[in-house]
Amino acid sequence: MEKLKALLNSRRPLSIEAPPVKSREDIDNVIKLYREFNLEKYFKIMNIPSNPLGRPSSDPGIPAYILMRELGVSPIIHIPYGSDTSYSFIGRLIEYSIGGIEGILLLSGDVRIGDITLEEAIRYVKMIEEGELILDGRKVKLKPWRFVVGGALIQYRENELEKVLYKRKVGIEFFQTQITVDRQPLYDLCSKISNILDGDITILVGFAPSILRTPKVLSEILGGRGREISSMDIKTYIEYIVDIASSFLDGFKDTEINIGIHVFPMKWDSESMDLVSEFISRF
């Protein structure tokens, strides 16, 4: 039950993001490319998104279970708790515990239609860990299950340091950033976190080696900064993000922040996997 926690606490943990799943063919394609490009050499952790950018996709539970069984990866399931009620959120947790899923990444979500807060979400997670659920005055006994709980770190957001410290206080165990194309904002934020936080914390810094192949997404995610990035050729861009990643890995190696790398492939096809392999093989 502690496999994912050990991976996250290891030196230079590496994770990769699966695509939004809309069919069994999407899952089979991930399995095929993961094996074809020998990604097991690098990635033991795989994130499974849920309705990214508000676009509907499968609940991550079944895809995560299949990918864990077929590839031996440790999944981290994205849960946009802002779209859940208490009952639907708890139902997710029970389903994931049945499937043996250890990792969850709690996100407020791009579509907010539910009434769950971050504090409530973490409280329910702890109830599952303790094996006793209390909801609407009723107690329900459950098989205890330990989730490793992560949260988003959005380096360009105002007051992000305070948000990170708050998330850590209420129970977030690791963080994952958005796509990183500027070194300094995130580096400065991590330095402040390192100086303030007590105890070790893992931060998975996000990179997208093939983002130049998705100009619409590049613009949507990076805004005006995307125009500067889009002017680079692929080789220049890969070298650029390798330098950024290396500066984080080297700059925080003697601190309480354990830096890992999270890869957003953007597309799960052969061309993108070539770029992913070219990038991640440098570490």
N, C-alpha and C positions, 0 to 999 in steps of 0.2 A: 504493500500500500504506500510505501515511501519512495517508489522508483522515480516519480517526477520530481519530488523535492530534492532527491540526490542529484538528478540531472541539472536542475536549476542552480544548485549550490556548487556544481563542479566548475572548474576553470574554463572560461569561455564557452558557456552553453550556447548551442545553436538551435534555432527553430525555424520552421518554414510554414507558410500559410497555405492551406488548401483553398481551392476555389469555392465560391458559393455553390452548393449542390442543388440541382434541380431535377436530376435523373440518376438512375443507377449507372448510366454511361459516364457521367462526370466522375463518379467514384472509381470506376474501372480504369478511366484514363489516368487518374492520379497514381493508381497502383502500377500501371504499365510504365509511366514515365519515371516514377521513383525507382523502379527496378532497372529500367533501361539506362538511366544516367547514374546508377550506383549511388544514389543520394544517401543510402544508409551509412556511407563513409562519413558523412557530415551531420546529418539531421536525425536525432533521436526524439525530437519533440515536433509535433505538428499541430498548428492552430486550425480550428474549424470555425469559420465565420458564420454568423446568423444575420440574415437580412442586411448586408452591408449597404451603406448609403440609402437605406430605406427600400432596397430592392428585394422583393420576396425570394426566399430560398427555403430549402428543407430545414427543419429543426436539426441541429448538429448531432443529436444523440446517435441515431442509427449510422450515419456516415462515420462518426468517430469510432464507434464499436467495430465496424467493418475494417477501417483503416488500421486500427490497433491490432486486430486479429491477423490481418493479412501482411502487414509490414512491420509489426513489432514496435511501432512508435508509441510514445506517450502523448495522448491528445490533450490539448487545452481547448475547451469549448467556450466560445463567446456567448455570453448571456446578456442581451440588452434588456435589463430588468425593468426599464421604463415602459415596456410594452406588456408587462405582466401584471396580473392580480396576485394576491398572496397564494391563492390556491393553484394557479397555473405555474407560478414560480416554484412552489414546493413540489408540484408534480414533476417538473423538470429535474429537480435535484434527486428525487427518488428514482426516476428513470435512469439518470446518469450513474447513480450509485449501483443500480442493478447491473449496468453494463460495465462496471469496473473503471469508470472514468475518474481520474484523480484531479485534473486541472480544469479550473473555470476562470474566465476573464470577465469580470463584472463591468459592464458598460452602461451608461445611461441610455444610449441608443439614439438612432437618428429619427425614430418615430416614437413619440411618447403618448401612449394611450392608456397606460395602467396607473396604478397608485403606489407602486413600491418605491421606497427610498433606498439609498445605499446602506444605511444603517439597518433597515429592516431586512434587506437581502442578506447581509452578513449575519444577522441574528438567526435567520432561518438556516443558514449554512451551519452555524454552530449547534443548532438543535439537532440537525441530521448527524453531526459528529457525536453528539451526546446520546443519540438514540431515543430521544423523547421530544415529540413535537407538541407544542401548545398553540392552538389556533382557535379563536372564538370561544375561549373558555374550555375547550376540550383537549384532553391529552391523548396522544396516540404513540404507542411504542413502535420504534423502527429499529432495523439493524443498523448499528452505528457505522458511519462511513466518513472518512477523513478526506476533505477536499483541500487542495492547495489553491488559494484564492489570489488572483491577480487583478490589477487595475490599470487603466490607461494613464499614460503620462503624455500630455499634449504640450510640447515645448514652446509653442507660439501663443498659448492661451494666457490671458492676463491672470495674475495672482496664482500661477501654477504651483509655486513653491508651497504656498499655504494649502492648496488642494492636496498636494502629495503628502504633506505632513499630517493632514486630517485623515486621509485614506489609510495611512500607515497606523495612525492611532486607533482607528476603528477595526483594523484587522487585515488590511491588504498585505500580502506577503511578498509579492514581486510586482514589477511594473513593466509595461511594454509601451514603447513610444510609437508615434506616427512615423511615416516615411521621413527620413532625415536627409536633407540636401544642403543644410547649412550647419557647419560645425559649431559655431560659437554660441548660439542661443542655448542649445542643449548642453554643451560642455559647461557653460557657466552655471546652468541650473543644477547639473549633477555635482559640481563643486560645492555649491551651497548646501545641497542635500547631504553630501558627505560630511560637511562641517557641523551639521545640526543633528542628524539622526544618530541615535544610539543603536548599535548592533548592525550586523551585515544585512544588505538588501541587494537583490539581483535586479538589474535593469536590462531588458532586452531592447537594444537600439535597432530601429527598423530601417531597412534599406530595400530599394526596388531596382535591381540591376537592369530590368527590361522596361522601365517606365517610359523610355523614349518610343516604345512600340505602341503605347496607348496615349496618344496626345490629348484625347478628350478627358481621360481620367487624370492625366498629368495636370491639365488646366484646372480641373474641378478640385483636386486635392491641394495643389500648390499655388493656385491663383497666379498673380503677377510674377512670382518667382519662377513659375513654370516656363515662361518665355525665355528666360536666360538659360535654363537647363536644356530646353529643346534646341538651342543653337549649337549644342555640343554634338560631336559624333559619338558613336557607341564606345569606341576605345577610350576616348578622352573621358567620357562619363564614368566608365568602370574604374579607371585610374583615380578619378576624383573621389568617388565614394570609398574606394579601398583606402585612400589616404585618410579620409574622415574616420572610417571604422578603426584603422590602426591607431589613430591618435587617442581614441577612447580606450581601446584595449591597453595601450601603453600608459596613458595618463592616469588611469585609476587602478593600476595593478597593485599598488601598495596602500590602498584605502579600503574602507568598509563597503564600498560599492563594488559588486561583482558584475562587470559588464559582459553581456552576451550579445549575440547578433540575431535579429529576427529578419527573415527574408520574405518580402512580398513578391512572388513571381509575376503578378499582374495577369499573365496568361499561362495556362498549363498546356504548352505545346513545345515542340522540339527546339525551336529557336530561343524561346525564353529559358528553357532548361539549360541550353548551352551557356547563356549569359549568367544564369544562377551559378552553374558549376565554375565558370571562369572567375566569378567574384569570390565565392566561398572557399575555393581551393587556395586562396592567398593567405588563409589564416590557419 
